[in-house]
Amino acid sequence: MEIDKHSLVPIYEQVMDYIKKKIEKGEWKKGDKISTEKDLMELFDVSRGTIKKAISLLVEEKVLTQKQGKGTFVIDENISFPFAEGLISFSESMKSQGIDFETELINLEKKKADEKIAELLKINIGDDYLFIERTRTVHDEVVMFIQNNINIQLAPNIDTADYAHESLFNIVEKYSKHKVAYSETSFAAVPSTKVISDLLHIEENSPLLYQEQLVHLDDDSIIELGRVWLKSNKFYVGSILQRS
């Protein structure tokens, strides 16, 4: 494709239009890696600055995404989490949207409850609880980091479950012999710490969506304190609100 350098349309916009048309025609599909900056420079005979500007604007428009050390990719559709439309786990939500994902179990250990954990889980200071850390990957990209703090007094032997392949809520109901009833949930925008940045392969202080929830069983006991950090460019929280 030739760039019309005499056109009133800025060169970087012509490059953006070319990239968008390649995506619209299906030549570059969601998740595909696009041509390198060098290849695009040679194709259009333009400067690196022009290509960088075009790509940067398409990243802002959420058409493209850049992965450090890997290149530029056509962005996948954002993953919806249907808050206020029924209590479901993230794995259940992703499965319902037809999204393939992998879960990696990073850590699973019994810990002694400090004052804060004891207060939230309604257990005594020093009581054992189960601490789990996991990540979830979609299309080779780590998109979330999860910490679960589980009241093992309510679910004997729950530490033996397969947390890499089973839904947390299914595990909880299986081992507690109770149904998950409701959760107290809050969301916040937070910057990523160094530890979480390393796990999600992003720069430190990148914006994240943070979710914290206390999960109650059908007898009103608290079974789990969950904390989740999600890439803000991959997830959005949606709900249906009716006017009374």
Helices and strands as residue ranges (DSSP letters): H 11-24, H 37-44, H 48-60, E 64-67, E 71-74, E 79-82, H 90-96, E 102-112, H 115-121, E 128-138, E 141-150, G 152-154, G 158-160, H 168-176, E 180-191, H 194-200, E 207-217, E 222-231, E 235-238
